[in-house]
Amino acid sequence: SLSAGLDLPGKFLFAILTLMTLIANLVFTEEAVYIYRKTPSSKRSIIIWINAAAPVIATTSCIGMWIPRSTMFTDFTAGVFFAIVIHFLLMMIKECGGQKLLLRRFENGRFKISTGPCCCCCLCLPGVCITRRTLFWLKLGTFQFAFLRPVLMFLSVVLWTNGNYTPYNLSPRGAAIWISCFVGVLTLIALWPVAIMFQQVRTLLISKKIIPKFALYQFVLILNHLQTAIINILAMQKVIPCAPPLSSSARGAYISQQLLIMEMFLITLISRVVYRRRYDDLEPLEHTAEEAGDNMQTP
């Protein structure tokens, strides 16, 4: 077994990482209970889903660390879950009071679309009017990722079980390079609407700690995708040397999983501080201009 082949420092490291995973899940469970009790029902589920990203990734990484043959299935689980978490856009809309109130607040405003990750260099792009139609297109931009990412991950698992898919084979004749590139394009397209909405509401929602929430969301994305991809490329290029009985690719997977456990553990603790607040006190946002005029006329 894997534990039998580890020396004493290796067993100690595995035990510490497993303990960190358990603590992360306990912290999330306590936070989910708090959010369920203190948060209005309209935004309760989306906040819990977003908070669950870090402990779920830590758990799948821990399982993959102990059971190397399950890596494809743990990656599939983490990928499907993150496809749901991409709906950070919906949380920002709900924090503004819902779509109707958002449209009332910004009825004369324009979305700045010259932002990352797709159009950060195109500063000359004109703004887009904030309407029900533009909100629909922004939601569709994130929904396509939530739908297509699990489909592609499932296809990868099916091809892998049939021997036609090798995660570390990035040759043009292999399926891995094409699926990975397509998923990368879908990810960029999905992150663009989130960045557009964040640029629009960050000042309005600054009292609700939207900036640290968005930063944590970006950290989960970068660490789970970009960091893992870089380590896998280094392993394929033999920059990460093999250490029998582990090949370079296996060592790269171990390093990636162990880093993710520690990073997701820290993000879970920070998320507890950021999201733990009295939502009922901050539920009413600023009054609209029409309501403010009515209040001024009231003796």
For each residue, the residues with C-beta under 8 A, 3 or more apart:
1: 4 5
2: 5 6 66 67 68
3: 6 11 14 66
4: 1
5: 1 2 245
6: 2 3 10 11 14
7: 10 11
8: 11 12
9: 12 13
10: 6 7 13 14
11: 3 6 7 8 14 15
12: 8 9 15 16
13: 9 10 16 17 258
14: 3 6 10 11 17 18 65 66
15: 11 12 18 19
16: 12 13 19 20
17: 13 14 20 21 62 65 258 261 262
18: 14 15 21 22 62 66
19: 15 16 22 23
20: 16 17 23 24 58 261 262 265
21: 17 18 24 25 55 58 59 61 62 261 265
22: 18 19 25 26
23: 19 20 26 27 265
24: 20 21 27 28 54 55 58 59 264 265 268 269
25: 21 22 28 29 55 58 59
26: 22 23 29 30
27: 23 24 30 31 55 268 269 272
28: 24 25 31 32 51 52 54 55 268
29: 25 26 32 33
30: 26 27 33 34 272
31: 27 28 34 35 51 271 272 275 276
32: 28 29 35 36 48 51 52
33: 29 30 36 37
34: 30 31 37 38 276
35: 31 32 38 39 44 47 48 51 275 279
36: 32 33 39 44 48
37: 33 34
38: 34 35 278 279 280
39: 35 36 43 44 47 279
40: 43 44 279 280 283
41: 44
42: 94 98
43: 39 40 46 47 91 94 95 279
44: 35 36 39 40 41 47 48
45: 48 49
46: 43 49 50 87 90 91 94
47: 35 39 43 44 50 51 91 275
48: 32 35 36 44 45 51 52
49: 45 46 52 53 84 85 87
50: 46 47 53 85 87 88 91 217
51: 28 31 32 35 47 48 54 271 275
52: 28 32 48 49 55 56 81 85
53: 49 50 56 57 81 82 85 220
54: 24 28 51 57 58 220 264 265 267 268 271
55: 21 24 25 27 28 52 58 59 264 268
56: 52 53 59 60 77 78 81
57: 53 54 60 61 78 81 82 220 224 260 264
58: 20 21 24 25 54 55 61 62 260 261 264 265 268
59: 21 24 25 55 56 62 63
60: 56 57 63 64 74 75 77 78
61: 21 57 58 64 65 74 78 256 257 258 260 261 264
62: 17 18 21 58 59 65 66 257 261
63: 59 60 66 67 70 74
64: 60 61 67 68 70 71 74 75 253 257
65: 14 17 61 62 68 254 257 258 261
66: 2 3 14 18 62 63
67: 2 63 64 70
68: 2 64 65 71 250 253 254
69:
70: 63 64 67 73 74
71: 64 68 74 75 167 253
72: 75 76 156 157 160 167
73: 70 76 77 157
74: 60 61 63 64 70 71 77 78
75: 60 64 71 72 78 79 153 167
76: 72 73 79 80 153 154 156 157
77: 56 60 73 74 80 81
78: 56 57 60 61 74 75 81 82 224
79: 75 76 82 83 149 150 153
80: 76 77 83 84 149 150 153
81: 52 53 56 57 77 78 84 85
82: 53 57 78 79 85 86 149 220 221 224
83: 79 80 86 145 146 147 149 150
84: 49 80 81 87 146
85: 49 50 52 53 81 82 88 217 220
86: 82 83 89 142 145 146 190 191 194
87: 46 49 50 84 90 91 142 146
88: 50 85 91 92 194 214 217
89: 86 92 93 138 139 142 193 194 197
90: 46 87 93 94 139 142
91: 43 46 47 50 87 88 94 95
92: 88 89 95 96 194 197 198 201 205 210
93: 89 90 96 98 99 102 135 197
94: 42 43 46 90 91 97 98
95: 43 91 92 201 205 208 210
96: 92 93 101 102 105 201 204 205 285
97: 94 100 101 102 285
98: 42 93 94 101 102
99: 93 102 103 132 135
100: 97 103 104
101: 96 97 98 104 105 285 288
102: 93 96 97 98 99 105 106 130 135 201
103: 99 100 106 107 130 131 132 135
104: 100 101 107 288
105: 96 101 102 109 204 285 288
106: 102 103 109 130 200
107: 103 104 130
108:
109: 105 106 130 200
110: 126 127 128 129 130
111: 127 128 129 130 134 138 196 197 199 200
112: 115 127 196 199 200
113: 119 125 127 128 196
114: 119 120 122 123 124 125
115: 112 119 120 192 195 196 199
116: 119 120 191 192 195
117: 120 188 191 192 195
118: 188 189 192
119: 113 114 115 116 122 125 192
120: 114 115 116 117
121:
122: 114 119 125
123: 114
124: 114
125: 113 114 119 122
126: 110
127: 110 111 112 113
128: 110 111 113 134
129: 110 111 134
130: 102 103 106 107 109 110 111 134 135 200
131: 103 134 135
132: 99 103 135 136
133: 136 137
134: 111 128 129 130 131 137 138
135: 93 99 102 103 130 131 132 138 139
136: 132 133 139 140
137: 133 134 140 141 193
138: 89 111 134 135 141 142 193 196 197
139: 89 90 135 136 142 143 193
140: 136 137 143 144
141: 137 138 144 145 189 190 192 193
142: 86 87 89 90 138 139 145 146 190 193 194
143: 139 140 146 147
144: 140 141 147 148 186 189 190
145: 83 86 141 142 148 149 186 187 189 190
146: 83 84 86 87 142 143 149 150 190
147: 83 143 144 150 151
148: 144 145 151 152 186
149: 79 80 82 83 145 146 152 153 183 186 187
150: 79 80 83 146 147 153 154
151: 147 148 154 155
152: 148 149 155 156 179 182 183 186
153: 75 76 79 80 149 150 156 157
154: 76 150 151 157 158
155: 151 152 158 159 179
156: 72 76 152 153 159 160 165 167 175 176 179
157: 72 73 76 153 154 160 161
158: 154 155 161 162
159: 155 156 162 164 165 175
160: 72 156 157 163 164 165 166 167
161: 157 158
162: 158 159 165
163: 160
164: 159 160 175
165: 156 159 160 162 174 175 176 179
166: 160 169 174 176
167: 71 72 75 156 160 176 232
168: 176 232 235 236 249
169: 166 174 176 177
170: 174 176 177 180 236
171: 174 177
172: 177
173:
174: 165 166 169 170 171 177 178
175: 156 159 164 165 178 179
176: 156 165 166 167 168 169 170 179 180
177: 169 170 171 172 174 180 181
178: 174 175 181 182
179: 152 155 156 165 175 176 182 183
180: 170 176 177 183 184 229
181: 177 178 184 185
182: 152 178 179 185 186
183: 149 152 179 180 186 187
184: 180 181 187 188
185: 181 182 188 189
186: 144 145 148 149 152 182 183 189 190
187: 145 149 183 184 190 191 221 225
188: 117 118 184 185 191 192
189: 118 141 144 145 185 186 192
190: 86 141 142 144 145 146 186 187 193 194
191: 86 116 117 187 188 194 195 221
192: 115 116 117 118 119 141 188 189 195 196
193: 89 137 138 139 141 142 190 196 197
194: 86 88 89 92 142 190 191 197 198 217
195: 115 116 117 191 192 198 199
196: 111 112 113 115 138 192 193 199 200
197: 89 92 93 111 138 193 194 200 201
198: 92 194 195 201 202 210 214
199: 111 112 115 195 196 202
200: 106 109 111 112 130 196 197
201: 92 95 96 102 197 198 204 205 210
202: 198 199 205 206 210 211 214
203: 206
204: 96 105 201 285 286
205: 92 95 96 201 202 208 210
206: 202 203 209 210 211
207: 282
208: 95 205 213 277 282
209: 206 212 213 274 275 277
210: 92 95 198 201 202 205 206 213 214
211: 202 206 214 215
212: 209 215 216 270 274
213: 208 209 210 216 217 274 275
214: 88 198 202 210 211 217 218
215: 211 212 218 219
216: 212 213 219 220 267 270 271 274
217: 50 85 88 194 213 214 220 221
218: 214 215 221 222
219: 215 216 222 223 263 267
220: 53 54 57 82 85 216 217 223 224 264 267
221: 82 187 191 217 218 224 225 226
222: 218 219 225 226 227
223: 219 220 226 227 228 259 260 263 264
224: 57 78 82 220 221 227 228 260
225: 187 221 222 228 229
226: 221 222 223 229 230
227: 222 223 224 230 231 256 259 260
228: 223 224 225 231 232 256 260
229: 180 225 226 232 233
230: 226 227 233 234
231: 227 228 234 235 240 252 255 256 259
232: 167 168 228 229 235 236 249 252 253 256
233: 229 230 236 237
234: 230 231 237 239 240 252
235: 168 231 232 238 239 240 248 249 251 252 253
236: 168 170 232 233 248 249 252
237: 233 234
238: 235 241 242 248
239: 234 235
240: 231 234 235 248 251 252 255
241: 238 248 251
242: 238 246 247 248 251
243: 246 251
244:
245: 5
246: 242 243 250 251 254
247: 242 250 251
248: 235 236 238 240 241 242 251 252
249: 168 232 235 236 252 253
250: 68 246 247 253 254
251: 235 240 241 242 243 246 247 248 254 255
252: 231 232 234 235 236 240 248 249 255 256
253: 64 68 71 232 235 249 250 256 257
254: 65 68 246 250 251 257 258
255: 231 240 251 252 258 259
256: 61 227 228 231 232 252 253 259 260
257: 61 62 64 65 253 254 260 261
258: 13 17 61 65 254 255 261 262
259: 223 227 231 255 256 262 263
260: 57 58 61 223 224 227 228 256 257 263 264
261: 17 20 21 58 61 62 65 257 258 264 265
262: 17 20 258 259 265 266
263: 219 223 259 260 266 267
264: 24 54 55 57 58 61 220 223 260 261 267 268
265: 20 21 23 24 54 58 261 262 268 269
266: 262 263 269 270
267: 54 216 219 220 263 264 270 271
268: 24 27 28 54 55 58 264 265 271 272
269: 24 27 265 266 272 273
270: 212 216 266 267 273 274
271: 31 51 54 216 267 268 274 275
272: 27 30 31 268 269 275 276
273: 269 270 276
274: 209 212 213 216 270 271
275: 31 35 47 51 209 213 271 272
276: 31 34 272 273
277: 208 209 282
278: 38 281 282
279: 35 38 39 40 43 282 283
280: 38 40 283
281: 278
282: 207 208 277 278 279
283: 40 279 280
284:
285: 96 97 101 105 204
286: 204
287: 291 292 295
288: 101 104 105 291 292
289: 292 293
290: 293 294
291: 287 288 294 295
292: 287 288 289 295 296
293: 289 290 296 297
294: 290 291 297 298
295: 287 291 292 298
296: 292 293
297: 293 294
298: 294 295
299:
